[in-house]
């Protein structure tokens, strides 16, 4: 008998072409990946965005933005989309008898962030805007229609092998860093071998998005509701007009494939919509999780968005949290890549963001489990008086500041100037020193040199909003990070010198010791 023929080893991936190198490769062209890439490219970072879909997915997925994430859209140059969004006015929770036991109204005035607190939007439009924006930037390259198939790293960077889905061509991208913004089933997270903490909020819902030919009189236009039905709890939310979303929580014994069939969907909607009076855009059984990844960074590899954390939809904070990841990570990557900060700065990304997102995951899981319990027959609580929602703003965890305490680690306000302009439009995605004119003017030359190296923008004044906000905290000036969170506050010019010195020591060690 002849000896077996030796198996040929798998061919090595192709060597990177000089045109296939970049500073940061972002895997995933959803809102988080696109936002991260746009922020980086605006900072002069050479980015590549890899996604298997050549065109934007046309049905909505995420639908909610809040006032903080509107500031991110503002920074990205997409604030002009806001008039197209639906301002959500409230929520009503009812029992199976449809009698309300909890009524929540959203604030009807602009918040301290310079925007309204709650919007429903059309994700495909947002993604299309950012894809187009990146397509026009010299330092950005879109690998759309390409999927990531292999990933490795060394001390100098990472190699990402991508394959074009249509042709089967294979290329190798070489990047200083790779960020996985590729969703709950993240390829990058799997390559990192990261652990996932289960915060116990797993449910399956049938998500049905419809385009009604005429808005039904029986459904509110700006208010969502949750009907805690013992048979099948239902969440209804109007999204980008005229689109409507229905989420039917499924029993653990339900067959998801059966639930998705049209003959099952039409009867579920018949109470509000006659068959033939609407177009079904989506009918998918989707399993929600309350997951928090441990290990958002492994050397040259990082995670963002659903790749790093998942939550049920009850708070509408899934996408918002991912956009916060992008805002936190982009400026840190830019400083490291420019050589202005050491790579250890990137370790503050997870420590700050994981502590911030955990309360959202825990609370959304609690609410999802409560609604599921009502579906098992538990009685809803007694009715309460209607109330206005108070915005929940967790602080950042330890990171750039070892033990942040209010207002450090909290979101800073965005005032308007005398002409109505918003602060972020004047400062951009930069560090900002803002406060009383005499404090800003009173710092020494060394502090101003640090400001120049940091690219910091000094704002003398800031208007009554800033003045009152500072006075409530016993301060006259604040140093705010590019992601709009407070690094430190000061009561006078000497205090601002001290705060700046601490930041420079953390971010510009060579400048401090020179």
N, C-alpha and C positions, 0 to 999 in steps of 0.2 A: 504494500500500500504506500502510495506516495505521500510525502510530508505535506501538511496543509500549507497553503500559500499564506505568507505573512500578510496581515492586514495593514494597508497603507495608513500612516497617520493622517489625521485631518489636516488639510492645508491651513497654514497660518493665515490670520487676517491680513488684508493688504496693508502696506505701510501707508501712513497718512500722507496725502498729497499736501504740498505747501499751502494750498488754498483751503485745506480741511482742518486747519488749526484755529483755535480760538481761546479766549480767556475762560469763558464759562459756556458749557453746553447744558441747555435746559431740556430735559426730557418731559414732554407733555405741553401741548398748546391749548390747554384750557385757560380760564381767566387768570389763575394763579401763575402758571408758567409764562403766559404772555405779559402779565403785569411785571413780573420779576425781570424778564428780558428787556422790557421797555425801560424800566428804571435803570438797569445796568447800562444799556446802550446810551441813554441820555447822559451817563457819567463817563462816557468814552470807553467803556468796557466792550471788547469784541465778543459778541454772543452768537450762539447757534441754537435754534429751537427745532427740536425733532418731534414729529408727531405722525402717526400712521394715516391720519385723515387729510386728504388734499384740500377738501373744502370743509367749512364749518358745519358741524351737526346742526340741523335746522329745527329740531324740537328743543324747547326749553328744558333745562335741568335745574340748576340753581335759579332762584327767582327773587331773592331778597338782598337788599343792600341797606346799611344803616348810615348814620351821619358821619361816623368816623371813616368808613370805607368810601364815602363820597369824596372825602378829602384826597384819598388815593386816586380816584378817577380824575379829580381836579389836577393833581400833580401829573397824571399821565396825559393830560390834554383832552380828556373825554367828558369834561363837565357839561359841554353843550348838549349831551344826550339827556340830561336831567329833565327837560320839559317833556320828553317822550315817556318818562317813567310814570307809573301809577303811584300816587301817594296813598299809602295804606292808612286807613282811619281807625281801625280797631279790630278786636277779636271778641267773639261771644262763645262761651262754652255752655252747652245745654245737655240735659239728660235725654233719654230716649223719647220723652214726651215733648221735647223741643222747648221746654221752659228753661230760660237762662238761669244758671247758678253763678256765673262769673262773667262780667262784662268789663272789657278793658278798652280804653280809648287811647290812641296815640296822641302825643302832644301836637297841637295844631299851629305851633309857632316854630321858627327856626331855632335850633339849639345853639349851645356855645361853640359847636363845631362849624357853624356857618351854613348848615344845611338842615333840612327836616330829618326827623329821626328814622323814618321807615319808608322804603320805596320797594315796589315790585318792578322788575325790569326784565328785558328779553335778552337772555344770555347770548344767543347767536349774533345779535347786533353789537354787543360789547366785544365779543371775540373778533368779529369782522373789523371793527375799528382798530383794535390793537394789531391784528395781522397786517392791515394796510399801513399802519404807522411804522411797524418794523420793516416792512418791505421797502420803505423809502429811506432807510438809514444805512449809511455806508458800512457801519460796523456791525450790522446784524445780518444773519443769513437764516432763511427759513428752509428747513428740510421737511417739507410737508409731503406726506405720502411715503415717508420712511419710518421704519420701526427699529427700535433698539433691540439687538439680538445678543450682544456680548459686551461685557464691561470689566475692565481691570484698572488697577492703579499702581503707581510707584511713588517714590518720594517727590518726584518732579511734577506729576500730573496724572491724568487718567486717559485711557483709551476707550472709546465708545465705538463699537462696530454697529453699523446701521445697514439695513437692507431696504431697497425700494420695493414696495409691495407689488407694483405693476410689472416691473421688468425683472425683478430678482437681483439687480445689481447690488454689490456689497462695497461699502466704503468704510474707512476708519477715521473717525474724528479724534483729534488730540486736543485736550483741554486742560487748563490748569485746575479747574473744578467742574464737577458734574452735579447738577441739582435735579433730583427726581421730583417733578411736579406732575406725576403721571397717575394720580388717582389712587383709589382704595386698593386696586390690584397691582400696585407699583412694581414695575420691573426693577427699578433702582433699589427699592427697599429690599426686595428678595435677594439681589446681588450683595447687599450689605449684610444680610442675615440679621437684621434688627429684630429685637423682641417687641411684642405688642401686649400692652396691658388692657385687659377687658374690664371696662367700667360698668358692665351689666345693663345694657340698654338695647338688646337685640329684638327687633320686630320685623315682620315682613308686611309691606303694604302694596296693594295694587294701585299704581299711580296712573291716572287717566287724565291726559291733557286734551282739551277740546277747543275747537274754534267754532263758536256758535254763529249761525248766520244772523241771528238777532239775539241780543242779550235777554234772557228770560226774566220776566217780572218777579219770579219767585226767588231770585238769587240776588244778594246785595252786590253792588258794583265796586265798593272800596273796603268792605269789611269782610274778614274771614270768619268762619265758625268751625267749631269742633262739636260734633254730635256724638255724645258718649252712649252709643247704642249698645245694648247687651249683645245683639246679634253681630254687628259689624261697625265698630267705631269709624266715623267719617270725619276727615278734615277737608274743608273747602276753602280755597283761596283764589280770589281774582288775581291774575298775574298781568302781564303786559296786555293791555286791551287790544282785541276783545277776548283774549285767551283766558280760559278757566282751568283750574286744577282741582281734581278730586282724588283724595288718598283714602282708600278703604283698608283699614287694618285687617289683616287676614289671621284667622285662627291657625294655630301651629299645625293642625291636622289638614289644613287646606292644601290643595295641589296648585302650586303657582302657575304651572302651564295651563291648567284648566281655567284658572281665574282670568287669564289673559285673553281667552277666546271671545270673539265678538258676541257670540250668543249669550255670554255671561255678562259682558260689559253693558250692552244696550239696556237690559232690564234694570241694572243698577242705577243708570242715569235717567230712567224713564220718569221718575218723579218730577224732575225739573226740565228735562229736555226730551222732546219727542224724537224718535229715530228718524233720520233724514233732515233734522233741523240743525245739524252740526257736523263738523269734520273731526274725526279722531286723529290726533297728532301722535299720541303715544298711549300705549296700554301695556305697562310692564310691571311685573311683580318684582319689587326691589327689597332686598334685605338691609335694613338699617343696623348699624353697629355703634357702640360707644367705645371707641378704641383710642388709646394714646400710645404712640410708639416710644420706646426707650432707646435712645441712640439716634438722634437726627443727623449726626455727623460721624463719618468714619473716614478720617484722613481727608482725601480729596473729594469725597462723596457726601452730599447733603440731601435732605428731604424737605418738602414744603407742601402745604395744603393737605388734601385727603391722604396723601402718601404718608403724612406724619400724624394725622389725627382724623377721626371720623366721629360724627354725632348724629342722633336722630334730628329731624327737621323742626322740632317744636319751637325753638328759639329763632330759627332763621339765621344762625350764626356760623354755619359750615363754610360758605364761601367767604363771608366777612373775615373769619379767622385765617383763612388761607391768604387773603390779601394783606392781612396784618403780617403774616410770615414774610411775604415778599417785601413789604416796606421795612421790616426789621433787618432782613438779610442783605438787601441790595447795597446799602451804603457801607456795610461792614466788608462785603466782598470787594467793593471798589477800593476802599482804603488799603486792604491787604494786597490787592493786585498792583496798586501803585507803589507799594513798598512803604507806605506811611504808617502802617500798623503791622504788628506781628500776626502770624496765622492763628495764634491762640485767641485773638479777638473773636474768631468764628465759634469758639466754644461757648460764648455768651448767648449765642442764638437760641439754642435749645433751652438753656437754663431760664432765660427770660420768657420765651414764648410758651414753653410747656406749662409753666406755672400759670400763665395768663389764660391759656385755652382750657385747662382742666376744669375750672368752675363752669364753663359753658357746657362741656361734655356731661358733667355730673348733673347739672340742672336739666338739660334736655333729656337725659336718660330718665331722670325722676319723673318728668312730665309724661314721657312716652309710657313708662311703666304704670303711671296713674291712669292714663286713658285705657291701657290694656286691661287694668284691673276692673274698670267700669264695664269693659266688654265681657268680663267674666261674671258680671252680676253685682259687683260692689256698688253701693249707692253713692251718688255724687254728694258732695257737701252741701250744706244749706246755702241758699242764695245770699249773696252779699251785695252791697250797694255798688253801682258802677264806679270805676276809678280810672285815673290816668296812669299809664305805665310809667314807672320810674326807670330811667336808663341804668343798666347794670354795666359797670365798668371795672373789671378786675385790674389790679396793678400788675406790672411786670414782675417776674421773679428776679432773684439775684443774678447779676451778670456784670454789666459795666459798673454798677454800684453793688457792693457786696450785700448790703441790707437796706434795700429801698424802703422808705417810709413816706407817706403822703406829705407833700405832693410829688416827691421823687418817685419815678416809676409810674406816675399817673399821666393820663392824656391831657395835654395842654389845650386851652381854648384857641379858636381861630377868630379873631375879631375882624371887623370891617374898618377900612380907613375912611377918612372924611368924604372921599368920592365914591364910597360903596365898594371899593376893591377889597378882596379878601387877602388876609395876611400871607397865605401860602403862595398866592400869585406873585407877590413882591419878593418873597424869600427863596422860592423854589425848594428843591429837595436838599436842604442844607441844614447845618447847625445854625441856630438862631440865638442871639442874646437880645432879650427884649425887656424893657423896663423904663424906669424914670430917666429922663434925659440926663440929669446930673450924675446918675450912677453909671450910665453907659459912657458918658464923657470922662468920668473920673478914673478910669483904669489906666495902668501904666503902659509904657511902650512894649515891655516884654509880653504882656497880655495881648496887646494888639498884634504882635508878631505871631503868637499862638493862633489867634483868630484867622490870620492870613493863611497859615499852614493848614488849618482845618477847613478853609473855605467858608468860614462862618460869616453870616450876615448879621449886622448889628442894627436893631430897630429901636430908636429913641422914642419912647412914648408907647404907642400901641393902643391908645384910646381908653375909654372908661371901662370896657370889658376887662382888659388886661390889668388896669390899675386896681379895679375892685377884686379881681381874682387874686392878685398878689397881696393886697391888703388883708384879705381873709386868711392868708397864710403867713402874715407878719413879715412880708418881703417887699422889696422894691424892684427886683430884677430876677429873671429866670434864664437859665441856659437850657434850650430845648433841642432835642436830637432831630435828625432828619425824618425819623418816623413819627414825629410829633409828640413824643413822650418826654417828660421833664427829666433832665439830668441833675439839675440842682437849682436852688434859689439862693438869693442873697439879700441882705438888709441894706447894704451900702456898697460903694465901689470896692472897698477892701475885701468884702465878702465875694464879690464877683471875680476879683483877681484870684482868690483862693479856689473858687469853684473851677475857673478856667484852668488853673494850674494842675488840679487833680485830673481833669479830663486830658490835658496835654501829656501828663505823666503816663496815663493809661494808653493813649493812642499815639503819641509822638515821643516815645522814649528817647530817641536819638537827639531830638530837638531840645529836650529838657536837660540832658547830660552834657550836651556840647559846650 
